[in-house]
Amino acid sequence: MADKGAVDKVEGKAKEVAGDVTGDKQTKAEGVLEQAVGKAKEVASDVADAAQEVGEKVGEKIQDVLDKE
């Protein structure tokens, strides 16, 4: 998840605005949906990053305990 949902959020906002300007409810709805997908990707990426950090910290603690033995 290199962009962490940023592209979806920007494209979605552009579609939402275009839908507003043209009065096209379908395009506006698609834009809102794309923004939600982007936000979901962002949250998923944040969770993955946090899980990786926790895993690294657990590994360090285990190594500390093993080194003391």
URRAWO-V531831 format. One line per field, one symbol per residue. phi: phi as a letter, one per 30 degrees, with the letter a starting at -180 (. if undefined). psi: psi as a letter, one per 20 degrees, with the letter a starting at -180 (. if undefined). A space follows every 50 residues. Layout:
phi: ???
psi: ???
This chain:
phi: .dchiddddddddddeddddddiddddddddddddddddddddddddddd ddddedddedddddddddd
psi: mgikiggggggggggggghggijohgggghggghhggggghggggggggg hggggghggggghgghhi.
